[in-house]
């Protein structure tokens, strides 16, 4: 499912909001989430999961073409931990396939 | 958001303030956003949100495990798990965060 399919699926179930409103809402939610993470914050959605930042220590990398060492500074990367309901539903989805 | 982690209520509040959705509509669309993603993943369908990231599914085989307390061997059942791969744009936005190095 892509972002535009997500928008369509929500819009098809929405009685009040227009497809345009749903599009703006989905984009707004994603922008808010991105901004919170960019500011070093956490996101906690019960039954879905939590997003946070993990720190990667500085290290010496290599230019894959030349093999030359390159100093890489420490950085933060986004991390997602699925919540219980999401884990259980995804796993039940697999059990139901067989 | 006041303090602590961003929640669904905070997201709905922003949609109310920034898009002028009424509070009930805002709350409902935030709920639907996460529910449609769960429903997609539940049917083994990957979710690709460009600019943000992808939610992928991975099937894990059964493997031997241990009860850490008793040391007893118990198999860990085959299962399906969700992984999140942040997109380039999100990674670039987060990389420069200069906060605590935890």
N, CA and C atoms of all chains as a GROMACS GRO file, in nm:
protein
  600
    1UNK      N    1   0.085  -0.119   0.000
    1UNK     CA    2   0.000   0.000   0.000
    1UNK      C    3   0.089   0.124   0.000
    2UNK      N    4   0.062   0.214  -0.091
    2UNK     CA    5   0.138   0.339  -0.098
    2UNK      C    6   0.061   0.449  -0.025
    3UNK      N    7   0.124   0.566  -0.017
    3UNK     CA    8   0.058   0.679   0.050
    3UNK      C    9  -0.073   0.714  -0.022
    4UNK      N   10  -0.071   0.716  -0.156
    4UNK     CA   11  -0.196   0.752  -0.226
    4UNK      C   12  -0.304   0.645  -0.208
    5UNK      N   13  -0.264   0.518  -0.198
    5UNK     CA   14  -0.363   0.413  -0.170
    5UNK      C   15  -0.418   0.425  -0.028
    6UNK      N   16  -0.331   0.461   0.065
    6UNK     CA   17  -0.376   0.483   0.203
    6UNK      C   18  -0.481   0.595   0.205
    7UNK      N   19  -0.453   0.702   0.133
    7UNK     CA   20  -0.548   0.815   0.126
    7UNK      C   21  -0.682   0.767   0.067
    8UNK      N   22  -0.675   0.690  -0.043
    8UNK     CA   23  -0.798   0.639  -0.106
    8UNK      C   24  -0.877   0.550  -0.012
    9UNK      N   25  -0.807   0.463   0.060
    9UNK     CA   26  -0.877   0.368   0.149
    9UNK      C   27  -0.946   0.442   0.262
   10UNK      N   28  -0.880   0.542   0.316
   10UNK     CA   29  -0.944   0.620   0.423
   10UNK      C   30  -1.062   0.697   0.365
   11UNK      N   31  -1.040   0.761   0.249
   11UNK     CA   32  -1.146   0.843   0.188
   11UNK      C   33  -1.270   0.761   0.158
   12UNK      N   34  -1.251   0.634   0.115
   12UNK     CA   35  -1.366   0.551   0.080
   12UNK      C   36  -1.451   0.515   0.202
   13UNK      N   37  -1.390   0.525   0.321
   13UNK     CA   38  -1.463   0.492   0.443
   13UNK      C   39  -1.510   0.617   0.516
   14UNK      N   40  -1.472   0.733   0.467
   14UNK     CA   41  -1.504   0.859   0.534
   14UNK      C   42  -1.639   0.911   0.488
   15UNK      N   43  -1.721   0.947   0.584
   15UNK     CA   44  -1.852   1.001   0.548
   15UNK      C   45  -1.850   1.153   0.545
   16UNK      N   46  -1.767   1.213   0.631
   16UNK     CA   47  -1.767   1.360   0.639
   16UNK      C   48  -1.662   1.425   0.550
   17UNK      N   49  -1.540   1.370   0.553
   17UNK     CA   50  -1.429   1.442   0.489
   17UNK      C   51  -1.420   1.412   0.339
   18UNK      N   52  -1.383   1.514   0.262
   18UNK     CA   53  -1.359   1.496   0.118
   18UNK      C   54  -1.224   1.426   0.100
   19UNK      N   55  -1.202   1.374  -0.020
   19UNK     CA   56  -1.074   1.307  -0.049
   19UNK      C   57  -0.959   1.406  -0.031
   20UNK      N   58  -0.983   1.531  -0.065
   20UNK     CA   59  -0.879   1.635  -0.051
   20UNK      C   60  -0.844   1.656   0.098
   21UNK      N   61  -0.948   1.661   0.182
   21UNK     CA   62  -0.925   1.675   0.327
   21UNK      C   63  -0.843   1.557   0.380
   22UNK      N   64  -0.879   1.436   0.334
   22UNK     CA   65  -0.807   1.316   0.381
   22UNK      C   66  -0.662   1.324   0.336
   23UNK      N   67  -0.640   1.368   0.213
   23UNK     CA   68  -0.504   1.380   0.163
   23UNK      C   69  -0.422   1.478   0.250
   24UNK      N   70  -0.483   1.592   0.280
   24UNK     CA   71  -0.413   1.690   0.364
   24UNK      C   72  -0.389   1.637   0.505
   25UNK      N   73  -0.486   1.561   0.556
   25UNK     CA   74  -0.472   1.505   0.690
   25UNK      C   75  -0.358   1.404   0.694
   26UNK      N   76  -0.353   1.313   0.596
   26UNK     CA   77  -0.248   1.210   0.593
   26UNK      C   78  -0.111   1.276   0.581
   27UNK      N   79  -0.101   1.373   0.491
   27UNK     CA   80   0.028   1.442   0.476
   27UNK      C   81   0.064   1.520   0.602
   28UNK      N   82  -0.038   1.579   0.665
   28UNK     CA   83  -0.015   1.653   0.790
   28UNK      C   84   0.032   1.562   0.902
   29UNK      N   85  -0.027   1.444   0.913
   29UNK     CA   86   0.014   1.348   1.018
   29UNK      C   87   0.160   1.309   0.996
   30UNK      N   88   0.195   1.276   0.870
   30UNK     CA   89   0.332   1.234   0.841
   30UNK      C   90   0.432   1.347   0.864
   31UNK      N   91   0.392   1.470   0.831
   31UNK     CA   92   0.482   1.583   0.853
   31UNK      C   93   0.502   1.606   1.003
   32UNK      N   94   0.395   1.597   1.080
   32UNK     CA   95   0.407   1.613   1.226
   32UNK      C   96   0.501   1.507   1.284
   33UNK      N   97   0.482   1.383   1.242
   33UNK     CA   98   0.566   1.274   1.292
   33UNK      C   99   0.713   1.298   1.256
   34UNK      N  100   0.737   1.337   1.130
   34UNK     CA  101   0.875   1.362   1.086
   34UNK      C  102   0.938   1.475   1.166
   35UNK      N  103   0.860   1.581   1.187
   35UNK     CA  104   0.913   1.699   1.257
   35UNK      C  105   0.948   1.665   1.403
   36UNK      N  106   0.860   1.587   1.466
   36UNK     CA  107   0.886   1.549   1.606
   36UNK      C  108   1.016   1.468   1.615
   37UNK      N  109   1.035   1.376   1.521
   37UNK     CA  110   1.158   1.296   1.523
   37UNK      C  111   1.280   1.383   1.491
   38UNK      N  112   1.265   1.476   1.396
   38UNK     CA  113   1.377   1.564   1.360
   38UNK      C  114   1.419   1.650   1.480
   39UNK      N  115   1.323   1.678   1.569
   39UNK     CA  116   1.353   1.756   1.690
   39UNK      C  117   1.396   1.667   1.807
   40UNK      N  118   1.416   1.540   1.781
   40UNK     CA  119   1.465   1.450   1.885
   40UNK      C  120   1.356   1.393   1.975
   41UNK      N  121   1.230   1.408   1.935
   41UNK     CA  122   1.120   1.360   2.018
   41UNK      C  123   1.083   1.214   1.992
   42UNK      N  124   0.986   1.166   2.070
   42UNK     CA  125   0.934   1.030   2.056
   42UNK      C  126   0.788   1.035   2.012
   43UNK      N  127   0.742   0.926   1.954
   43UNK     CA  128   0.601   0.914   1.916
   43UNK      C  129   0.550   0.784   1.977
   44UNK      N  130   0.438   0.789   2.046
   44UNK     CA  131   0.382   0.667   2.106
   44UNK      C  132   0.237   0.652   2.069
   45UNK      N  133   0.209   0.547   1.990
   45UNK     CA  134   0.073   0.520   1.945
   45UNK      C  135   0.032   0.384   2.003
   46UNK      N  136  -0.057   0.386   2.100
   46UNK     CA  137  -0.095   0.261   2.165
   46UNK      C  138  -0.158   0.165   2.064
   47UNK      N  139  -0.113   0.040   2.067
   47UNK     CA  140  -0.166  -0.060   1.975
   47UNK      C  141  -0.100  -0.058   1.838
   48UNK      N  142  -0.018   0.042   1.814
   48UNK     CA  143   0.054   0.049   1.686
   48UNK      C  144   0.204   0.035   1.709
   49UNK      N  145   0.258   0.126   1.790
   49UNK     CA  146   0.401   0.116   1.821
   49UNK      C  147   0.459   0.251   1.857
   50UNK      N  148   0.590   0.254   1.878
   50UNK     CA  149   0.655   0.379   1.914
   50UNK      C  150   0.774   0.404   1.823
   51UNK      N  151   0.798   0.532   1.796
   51UNK     CA  152   0.911   0.576   1.716
   51UNK      C  153   1.003   0.657   1.807
   52UNK      N  154   1.132   0.635   1.792
   52UNK     CA  155   1.230   0.713   1.869
   52UNK      C  156   1.357   0.722   1.786
   53UNK      N  157   1.457   0.788   1.840
   53UNK     CA  158   1.585   0.797   1.770
   53UNK      C  159   1.686   0.707   1.838
   54UNK      N  160   1.767   0.642   1.758
   54UNK     CA  161   1.881   0.566   1.811
   54UNK      C  162   2.007   0.637   1.764
   55UNK      N  163   2.105   0.639   1.852
   55UNK     CA  164   2.231   0.705   1.819
   55UNK      C  165   2.331   0.607   1.759
   56UNK      N  166   2.394   0.649   1.652
   56UNK     CA  167   2.502   0.568   1.592
   56UNK      C  168   2.634   0.637   1.621
   57UNK      N  169   2.728   0.565   1.680
   57UNK     CA  170   2.856   0.625   1.720
   57UNK      C  171   2.939   0.662   1.596
   58UNK      N  172   3.029   0.761   1.613
   58UNK     CA  173   3.119   0.796   1.503
   58UNK      C  174   3.206   0.676   1.468
   59UNK      N  175   3.239   0.660   1.341
   59UNK     CA  176   3.326   0.547   1.304
   59UNK      C  177   3.404   0.584   1.178
   60UNK      N  178   3.503   0.503   1.151
   60UNK     CA  179   3.579   0.522   1.028
   60UNK      C  180   3.517   0.430   0.923
   61UNK      N  181   3.460   0.492   0.820
   61UNK     CA  182   3.404   0.414   0.710
   61UNK      C  183   3.505   0.407   0.597
   62UNK      N  184   3.463   0.347   0.488
   62UNK     CA  185   3.553   0.342   0.372
   62UNK      C  186   3.478   0.381   0.246
   63UNK      N  187   3.544   0.450   0.161
   63UNK     CA  188   3.490   0.476   0.028
   63UNK      C  189   3.489   0.342  -0.045
   64UNK      N  190   3.371   0.291  -0.080
   64UNK     CA  191   3.365   0.156  -0.140
   64UNK      C  192   3.440   0.146  -0.271
   65UNK      N  193   3.457   0.258  -0.341
   65UNK     CA  194   3.526   0.253  -0.471
   65UNK      C  195   3.678   0.249  -0.454
   66UNK      N  196   3.729   0.338  -0.368
   66UNK     CA  197   3.874   0.352  -0.356
   66UNK      C  198   3.932   0.279  -0.236
   67UNK      N  199   3.844   0.241  -0.141
   67UNK     CA  200   3.893   0.175  -0.020
   67UNK      C  201   3.954   0.274   0.079
   68UNK      N  202   3.949   0.400   0.045
   68UNK     CA  203   4.007   0.504   0.130
   68UNK      C  204   3.924   0.523   0.257
   69UNK      N  205   3.989   0.538   0.374
   69UNK     CA  206   3.912   0.560   0.497
   69UNK      C  207   3.846   0.697   0.499
   70UNK      N  208   3.723   0.704   0.550
   70UNK     CA  209   3.650   0.830   0.562
   70UNK      C  210   3.595   0.838   0.704
   71UNK      N  211   3.619   0.949   0.772
   71UNK     CA  212   3.565   0.966   0.908
   71UNK      C  213   3.416   0.995   0.900
   72UNK      N  214   3.334   0.912   0.967
   72UNK     CA  215   3.189   0.936   0.970
   72UNK      C  216   3.152   0.982   1.111
   73UNK      N  217   3.082   1.094   1.118
   73UNK     CA  218   3.047   1.146   1.250
   73UNK      C  219   2.928   1.067   1.307
   74UNK      N  220   2.906   1.080   1.436
   74UNK     CA  221   2.792   1.015   1.499
   74UNK      C  222   2.663   1.072   1.445
   75UNK      N  223   2.556   0.993   1.444
   75UNK     CA  224   2.430   1.045   1.393
   75UNK      C  225   2.314   0.972   1.460
   76UNK      N  226   2.197   1.031   1.444
   76UNK     CA  227   2.076   0.966   1.495
   76UNK      C  228   1.999   0.904   1.380
   77UNK      N  229   1.939   0.789   1.405
   77UNK     CA  230   1.855   0.724   1.304
   77UNK      C  231   1.718   0.693   1.365
   78UNK      N  232   1.612   0.701   1.283
   78UNK     CA  233   1.478   0.670   1.335
   78UNK      C  234   1.466   0.522   1.367
   79UNK      N  235   1.393   0.489   1.473
   79UNK     CA  236   1.371   0.350   1.511
   79UNK      C  237   1.224   0.330   1.544
   80UNK      N  238   1.168   0.216   1.500
   80UNK     CA  239   1.028   0.185   1.528
   80UNK      C  240   1.018   0.055   1.604
   81UNK      N  241   0.939   0.056   1.711
   81UNK     CA  242   0.915  -0.067   1.787
   81UNK      C  243   0.764  -0.096   1.778
   82UNK      N  244   0.727  -0.205   1.711
   82UNK     CA  245   0.584  -0.235   1.695
   82UNK      C  246   0.518  -0.260   1.831
   83UNK      N  247   0.396  -0.216   1.845
   83UNK     CA  248   0.319  -0.239   1.967
   83UNK      C  249   0.252  -0.374   1.966
   84UNK      N  250   0.193  -0.412   2.079
   84UNK     CA  251   0.140  -0.546   2.096
   84UNK      C  252   0.029  -0.580   1.996
   85UNK      N  253  -0.066  -0.489   1.980
   85UNK     CA  254  -0.177  -0.520   1.888
   85UNK      C  255  -0.126  -0.543   1.746
   86UNK      N  256  -0.034  -0.456   1.702
   86UNK     CA  257   0.020  -0.471   1.566
   86UNK      C  258   0.095  -0.604   1.554
   87UNK      N  259   0.178  -0.636   1.652
   87UNK     CA  260   0.253  -0.762   1.648
   87UNK      C  261   0.160  -0.882   1.642
   88UNK      N  262   0.058  -0.877   1.728
   88UNK     CA  263  -0.035  -0.990   1.735
   88UNK      C  264  -0.116  -1.006   1.606
   89UNK      N  265  -0.162  -0.895   1.551
   89UNK     CA  266  -0.243  -0.904   1.429
   89UNK      C  267  -0.162  -0.951   1.310
   90UNK      N  268  -0.039  -0.903   1.296
   90UNK     CA  269   0.047  -0.943   1.184
   90UNK      C  270   0.080  -1.092   1.195
   91UNK      N  271   0.106  -1.134   1.316
   91UNK     CA  272   0.140  -1.274   1.338
   91UNK      C  273   0.019  -1.364   1.316
   92UNK      N  274  -0.097  -1.319   1.362
   92UNK     CA  275  -0.221  -1.396   1.340
   92UNK      C  276  -0.250  -1.404   1.191
   93UNK      N  277  -0.217  -1.297   1.117
   93UNK     CA  278  -0.236  -1.297   0.972
   93UNK      C  279  -0.159  -1.410   0.907
   94UNK      N  280  -0.038  -1.436   0.956
   94UNK     CA  281   0.042  -1.546   0.902
   94UNK      C  282  -0.017  -1.682   0.939
   95UNK      N  283  -0.058  -1.696   1.066
   95UNK     CA  284  -0.115  -1.825   1.110
   95UNK      C  285  -0.240  -1.859   1.029
   96UNK      N  286  -0.318  -1.756   0.992
   96UNK     CA  287  -0.442  -1.778   0.918
   96UNK      C  288  -0.420  -1.815   0.772
   97UNK      N  289  -0.299  -1.789   0.721
   97UNK     CA  290  -0.271  -1.822   0.582
   97UNK      C  291  -0.258  -1.971   0.560
   98UNK      N  292  -0.209  -2.042   0.662
   98UNK     CA  293  -0.181  -2.185   0.642
   98UNK      C  294  -0.303  -2.272   0.669
   99UNK      N  295   0.176   1.966   2.106
   99UNK     CA  296   0.236   1.875   2.203
   99UNK      C  297   0.293   1.956   2.319
  100UNK      N  298   0.266   1.918   2.439
  100UNK     CA  299   0.320   1.988   2.554
  100UNK      C  300   0.455   1.928   2.591
  101UNK      N  301   0.454   1.813   2.654
  101UNK     CA  302   0.581   1.747   2.683
  101UNK      C  303   0.560   1.598   2.662
  102UNK      N  304   0.669   1.522   2.669
  102UNK     CA  305   0.661   1.379   2.650
  102UNK      C  306   0.638   1.345   2.504
  103UNK      N  307   0.600   1.219   2.479
  103UNK     CA  308   0.591   1.170   2.343
  103UNK      C  309   0.466   1.222   2.272
  104UNK      N  310   0.477   1.232   2.140
  104UNK     CA  311   0.363   1.268   2.055
  104UNK      C  312   0.261   1.154   2.056
  105UNK      N  313   0.135   1.187   2.076
  105UNK     CA  314   0.029   1.085   2.079
  105UNK      C  315  -0.075   1.114   1.970
  106UNK      N  316  -0.171   1.021   1.956
  106UNK     CA  317  -0.279   1.041   1.859
  106UNK      C  318  -0.357   1.170   1.891
  107UNK      N  319  -0.375   1.197   2.021
  107UNK     CA  320  -0.450   1.317   2.060
  107UNK      C  321  -0.377   1.443   2.013
  108UNK      N  322  -0.242   1.443   2.023
  108UNK     CA  323  -0.165   1.559   1.975
  108UNK      C  324  -0.181   1.576   1.823
  109UNK      N  325  -0.180   1.461   1.752
  109UNK     CA  326  -0.192   1.468   1.606
  109UNK      C  327  -0.328   1.523   1.567
  110UNK      N  328  -0.432   1.478   1.636
  110UNK     CA  329  -0.568   1.526   1.607
  110UNK      C  330  -0.577   1.676   1.636
  111UNK      N  331  -0.514   1.718   1.744
  111UNK     CA  332  -0.514   1.860   1.781
  111UNK      C  333  -0.451   1.945   1.669
  112UNK      N  334  -0.344   1.895   1.612
  112UNK     CA  335  -0.279   1.970   1.502
  112UNK      C  336  -0.369   1.979   1.380
  113UNK      N  337  -0.438   1.869   1.349
  113UNK     CA  338  -0.526   1.871   1.232
  113UNK      C  339  -0.641   1.968   1.255
  114UNK      N  340  -0.685   1.976   1.380
  114UNK     CA  341  -0.789   2.072   1.417
  114UNK      C  342  -0.737   2.214   1.399
  115UNK      N  343  -0.616   2.240   1.448
  115UNK     CA  344  -0.560   2.376   1.440
  115UNK      C  345  -0.517   2.415   1.300
  116UNK      N  346  -0.453   2.319   1.229
  116UNK     CA  347  -0.392   2.357   1.102
  116UNK      C  348  -0.481   2.337   0.981
  117UNK      N  349  -0.572   2.239   0.986
  117UNK     CA  350  -0.657   2.214   0.869
  117UNK      C  351  -0.801   2.255   0.895
  118UNK      N  352  -0.831   2.286   1.019
  118UNK     CA  353  -0.967   2.326   1.050
  118UNK      C  354  -1.068   2.211   1.049
  119UNK      N  355  -1.019   2.088   1.058
  119UNK     CA  356  -1.113   1.976   1.074
  119UNK      C  357  -1.176   1.991   1.212
  120UNK      N  358  -1.302   1.947   1.229
  120UNK     CA  359  -1.355   1.955   1.365
  120UNK      C  360  -1.292   1.844   1.448
  121UNK      N  361  -1.302   1.855   1.579
  121UNK     CA  362  -1.225   1.766   1.666
  121UNK      C  363  -1.260   1.619   1.647
  122UNK      N  364  -1.388   1.592   1.623
  122UNK     CA  365  -1.430   1.453   1.605
  122UNK      C  366  -1.373   1.396   1.475
  123UNK      N  367  -1.381   1.476   1.367
  123UNK     CA  368  -1.326   1.433   1.237
  123UNK      C  369  -1.175   1.411   1.248
  124UNK      N  370  -1.108   1.502   1.317
  124UNK     CA  371  -0.962   1.494   1.329
  124UNK      C  372  -0.922   1.367   1.403
  125UNK      N  373  -0.995   1.339   1.511
  125UNK     CA  374  -0.966   1.221   1.592
  125UNK      C  375  -0.990   1.094   1.509
  126UNK      N  376  -1.099   1.096   1.433
  126UNK     CA  377  -1.135   0.979   1.353
  126UNK      C  378  -1.033   0.952   1.242
  127UNK      N  379  -0.988   1.056   1.174
  127UNK     CA  380  -0.896   1.034   1.062
  127UNK      C  381  -0.759   0.987   1.113
  128UNK      N  382  -0.718   1.034   1.230
  128UNK     CA  383  -0.592   0.986   1.289
  128UNK      C  384  -0.605   0.837   1.323
  129UNK      N  385  -0.719   0.800   1.380
  129UNK     CA  386  -0.745   0.659   1.412
  129UNK      C  387  -0.743   0.573   1.284
  130UNK      N  388  -0.809   0.624   1.179
  130UNK     CA  389  -0.815   0.550   1.052
  130UNK      C  390  -0.676   0.536   0.989
  131UNK      N  391  -0.596   0.637   1.002
  131UNK     CA  392  -0.459   0.634   0.948
  131UNK      C  393  -0.384   0.511   1.002
  132UNK      N  394  -0.383   0.497   1.134
  132UNK     CA  395  -0.309   0.384   1.192
  132UNK      C  396  -0.381   0.252   1.168
  133UNK      N  397  -0.513   0.253   1.168
  133UNK     CA  398  -0.586   0.129   1.147
  133UNK      C  399  -0.566   0.075   1.005
  134UNK      N  400  -0.565   0.163   0.904
  134UNK     CA  401  -0.545   0.116   0.766
  134UNK      C  402  -0.404   0.058   0.749
  135UNK      N  403  -0.306   0.116   0.818
  135UNK     CA  404  -0.170   0.061   0.809
  135UNK      C  405  -0.167  -0.078   0.874
  136UNK      N  406  -0.228  -0.090   0.992
  136UNK     CA  407  -0.233  -0.222   1.059
  136UNK      C  408  -0.305  -0.324   0.971
  137UNK      N  409  -0.418  -0.282   0.912
  137UNK     CA  410  -0.498  -0.375   0.830
  137UNK      C  411  -0.418  -0.422   0.709
  138UNK      N  412  -0.340  -0.332   0.650
  138UNK     CA  413  -0.258  -0.369   0.535
  138UNK      C  414  -0.151  -0.470   0.577
  139UNK      N  415  -0.081  -0.440   0.685
  139UNK     CA  416   0.027  -0.528   0.732
  139UNK      C  417  -0.028  -0.664   0.774
  140UNK      N  418  -0.148  -0.663   0.828
  140UNK     CA  419  -0.213  -0.787   0.872
  140UNK      C  420  -0.234  -0.882   0.755
  141UNK      N  421  -0.256  -0.827   0.635
  141UNK     CA  422  -0.275  -0.912   0.517
  141UNK      C  423  -0.144  -0.930   0.440
  142UNK      N  424  -0.033  -0.908   0.509
  142UNK     CA  425   0.101  -0.929   0.451
  142UNK      C  426   0.131  -0.833   0.337
  143UNK      N  427   0.071  -0.716   0.342
  143UNK     CA  428   0.095  -0.616   0.239
  143UNK      C  429   0.186  -0.507   0.296
  144UNK      N  430   0.301  -0.489   0.233
  144UNK     CA  431   0.396  -0.386   0.273
  144UNK      C  432   0.332  -0.247   0.263
  145UNK      N  433   0.376  -0.154   0.346
  145UNK     CA  434   0.323  -0.016   0.342
  145UNK      C  435   0.438   0.078   0.310
  146UNK      N  436   0.422   0.155   0.202
  146UNK     CA  437   0.530   0.245   0.156
  146UNK      C  438   0.481   0.389   0.163
  147UNK      N  439   0.534   0.464   0.258
  147UNK     CA  440   0.494   0.604   0.273
  147UNK      C  441   0.611   0.691   0.230
  148UNK      N  442   0.609   0.737   0.106
  148UNK     CA  443   0.726   0.806   0.051
  148UNK      C  444   0.756   0.931   0.133
  149UNK      N  445   0.884   0.955   0.156
  149UNK     CA  446   0.928   1.067   0.237
  149UNK      C  447   0.937   1.031   0.384
  150UNK      N  448   0.866   0.926   0.424
  150UNK     CA  449   0.868   0.885   0.565
  150UNK      C  450   0.940   0.752   0.581
  151UNK      N  451   0.885   0.648   0.522
  151UNK     CA  452   0.952   0.518   0.531
  151UNK      C  453   0.860   0.405   0.493
  152UNK      N  454   0.915   0.284   0.495
  152UNK     CA  455   0.839   0.164   0.460
  152UNK      C  456   0.822   0.074   0.581
  153UNK      N  457   0.703   0.016   0.593
  153UNK     CA  458   0.680  -0.089   0.692
  153UNK      C  459   0.684  -0.221   0.615
  154UNK      N  460   0.784  -0.302   0.645
  154UNK     CA  461   0.802  -0.429   0.575
  154UNK      C  462   0.766  -0.544   0.667
  155UNK      N  463   0.744  -0.660   0.607
  155UNK     CA  464   0.710  -0.781   0.684
  155UNK      C  465   0.817  -0.885   0.662
  156UNK      N  466   0.853  -0.952   0.769
  156UNK     CA  467   0.953  -1.059   0.757
  156UNK      C  468   0.904  -1.183   0.829
  157UNK      N  469   0.914  -1.295   0.758
  157UNK     CA  470   0.876  -1.422   0.819
  157UNK      C  471   0.999  -1.483   0.885
  158UNK      N  472   0.985  -1.517   1.012
  158UNK     CA  473   1.095  -1.577   1.088
  158UNK      C  474   1.067  -1.724   1.106
  159UNK      N  475   1.169  -1.804   1.088
  159UNK     CA  476   1.154  -1.949   1.109
  159UNK      C  477   1.154  -1.981   1.258
  160UNK      N  478   1.103  -2.097   1.291
  160UNK     CA  479   1.113  -2.142   1.430
  160UNK      C  480   1.261  -2.158   1.465
  161UNK      N  481   1.296  -2.120   1.587
  161UNK     CA  482   1.437  -2.137   1.628
  161UNK      C  483   1.440  -2.176   1.776
  162UNK      N  484   1.550  -2.241   1.817
  162UNK     CA  485   1.555  -2.281   1.957
  162UNK      C  486   1.574  -2.159   2.047
  163UNK      N  487   1.505  -2.157   2.156
  163UNK     CA  488   1.520  -2.048   2.253
  163UNK      C  489   1.537  -2.106   2.391
  164UNK      N  490   1.551  -2.020   2.488
  164UNK     CA  491   1.568  -2.064   2.625
  164UNK      C  492   1.490  -1.974   2.718
  165UNK      N  493   1.435  -2.031   2.820
  165UNK     CA  494   1.378  -1.950   2.927
  165UNK      C  495   1.497  -1.891   3.003
  166UNK      N  496   1.512  -1.758   3.000
  166UNK     CA  497   1.632  -1.699   3.062
  166UNK      C  498   1.639  -1.725   3.213
  167UNK      N  499   1.525  -1.748   3.276
  167UNK     CA  500   1.525  -1.771   3.422
  167UNK      C  501   1.569  -1.913   3.457
  168UNK      N  502   1.509  -2.009   3.387
  168UNK     CA  503   1.532  -2.149   3.425
  168UNK      C  504   1.638  -2.216   3.337
  169UNK      N  505   1.669  -2.153   3.220
  169UNK     CA  506   1.765  -2.216   3.130
  169UNK      C  507   1.703  -2.328   3.048
  170UNK      N  508   1.572  -2.349   3.068
  170UNK     CA  509   1.502  -2.456   2.997
  170UNK      C  510   1.490  -2.423   2.848
  171UNK      N  511   1.509  -2.522   2.762
  171UNK     CA  512   1.497  -2.499   2.618
  171UNK      C  513   1.352  -2.502   2.574
  172UNK      N  514   1.309  -2.395   2.506
  172UNK     CA  515   1.173  -2.389   2.451
  172UNK      C  516   1.186  -2.336   2.309
  173UNK      N  517   1.123  -2.401   2.210
  173UNK     CA  518   1.134  -2.347   2.074
  173UNK      C  519   1.060  -2.214   2.062
  174UNK      N  520   1.119  -2.119   1.987
  174UNK     CA  521   1.050  -1.994   1.956
  174UNK      C  522   0.978  -2.018   1.824
  175UNK      N  523   0.847  -2.006   1.826
  175UNK     CA  524   0.766  -2.042   1.711
  175UNK      C  525   0.795  -1.954   1.589
  176UNK      N  526   0.769  -2.011   1.471
  176UNK     CA  527   0.776  -1.933   1.347
  176UNK      C  528   0.679  -1.817   1.361
  177UNK      N  529   0.718  -1.700   1.315
  177UNK     CA  530   0.629  -1.586   1.327
  177UNK      C  531   0.659  -1.481   1.221
  178UNK      N  532   0.566  -1.387   1.208
  178UNK     CA  533   0.586  -1.276   1.113
  178UNK      C  534   0.603  -1.148   1.193
  179UNK      N  535   0.703  -1.069   1.154
  179UNK     CA  536   0.729  -0.944   1.227
  179UNK      C  537   0.730  -0.824   1.131
  180UNK      N  538   0.700  -0.708   1.189
  180UNK     CA  539   0.701  -0.581   1.114
  180UNK      C  540   0.835  -0.513   1.136
  181UNK      N  541   0.896  -0.463   1.030
  181UNK     CA  542   1.015  -0.380   1.046
  181UNK      C  543   0.989  -0.248   0.976
  182UNK      N  544   1.051  -0.143   1.028
  182UNK     CA  545   1.036  -0.011   0.968
  182UNK      C  546   1.169   0.030   0.907
  183UNK      N  547   1.166   0.069   0.780
  183UNK     CA  548   1.287   0.122   0.715
  183UNK      C  549   1.263   0.268   0.682
  184UNK      N  550   1.326   0.358   0.756
  184UNK     CA  551   1.304   0.500   0.730
  184UNK      C  552   1.350   0.538   0.589
  185UNK      N  553   1.279   0.630   0.527
  185UNK     CA  554   1.315   0.677   0.393
  185UNK      C  555   1.430   0.776   0.399
  186UNK      N  556   1.488   0.805   0.282
  186UNK     CA  557   1.602   0.896   0.272
  186UNK      C  558   1.572   1.032   0.335
  187UNK      N  559   1.452   1.082   0.305
  187UNK     CA  560   1.418   1.217   0.350
  187UNK      C  561   1.410   1.223   0.503
  188UNK      N  562   1.345   1.124   0.562
  188UNK     CA  563   1.335   1.122   0.709
  188UNK      C  564   1.473   1.103   0.772
  189UNK      N  565   1.552   1.012   0.714
  189UNK     CA  566   1.686   0.989   0.768
  189UNK      C  567   1.768   1.117   0.766
  190UNK      N  568   1.758   1.190   0.654
  190UNK     CA  569   1.834   1.314   0.642
  190UNK      C  570   1.788   1.418   0.745
  191UNK      N  571   1.658   1.422   0.773
  191UNK     CA  572   1.607   1.521   0.867
  191UNK      C  573   1.649   1.490   1.011
  192UNK      N  574   1.662   1.361   1.041
  192UNK     CA  575   1.688   1.316   1.178
  192UNK      C  576   1.838   1.313   1.209
  193UNK      N  577   1.915   1.287   1.103
  193UNK     CA  578   2.060   1.268   1.118
  193UNK      C  579   2.127   1.384   1.192
  194UNK      N  580   2.084   1.504   1.160
  194UNK     CA  581   2.150   1.621   1.216
  194UNK      C  582   2.108   1.655   1.357
  195UNK      N  583   2.016   1.578   1.414
  195UNK     CA  584   1.972   1.608   1.549
  195UNK      C  585   2.092   1.597   1.643
  196UNK      N  586   2.119   1.706   1.716
  196UNK     CA  587   2.244   1.711   1.793
  196UNK      C  588   2.222   1.684   1.941
  197UNK      N  589   2.113   1.617   1.972
  197UNK     CA  590   2.081   1.594   2.114
  197UNK      C  591   2.168   1.487   2.178
  198UNK      N  592   2.124   1.440   2.290
  198UNK     CA  593   2.201   1.346   2.372
  198UNK      C  594   2.238   1.221   2.294
  199UNK      N  595   2.359   1.173   2.320
  199UNK     CA  596   2.410   1.056   2.247
  199UNK      C  597   2.381   0.931   2.327
  200UNK      N  598   2.258   0.886   2.322
  200UNK     CA  599   2.220   0.769   2.402
  200UNK      C  600   2.232   0.643   2.320
   0.00000   0.00000   0.00000
